[in-house]
Amino acid sequence: CHYFFYHLSTVRHQPEGLEQLQAQTKFTRKELQSLYRGFKNECPSGLVDEETFKSIYSQFFPQGDATTYAHFLFNAFDINRNGSIRFEDFVIGLSVLLRGSVTEKLNWAFNLYDINKDGYITKEEMLAIMTSIYDMMGTIDPNRTLLLLFLQKMDRNRDGVVTIEEFIETCQKDENIMSSMQLFENVI
């Protein structure tokens, strides 16, 4: 029964049916209903724009400035690149981050780090994301030398950029990187 998603006639966007979202995610029907209630409470229109996303996200990190990281995170959730996040986009991304396989999580992380979405991570992109995380946590700037070594380790063919294959292969073989991925999950 899809009545849950269609009870407001004023909604500009009506999410897909519950069964379809259940099939696309690793959430139960009850969890999806609960997530939707929270989503609708914060965003009655059924869509989240970037400013709203930043405002909500900043509440979780009062000790630092979450604006830049929230911008990058918003772009990773905004699958259609249209400046807003639908409930479906949000819940599918959340499912990967919370319950996805290691490879699924790494794919999602690569998408976050690949700021311009050209299929490569550059040292500038890596530094921008890491700096935004440190800003958000209210701690000192990242060690640039360590970051460059980290990138060199990933850049297997030494062409100055990291592909998704290099990213996943390096991450899966390196315990330190995998433990830092846990840190990454904690700031979602």
Disulfide bonds with the S-S distance in Angstrom:
none
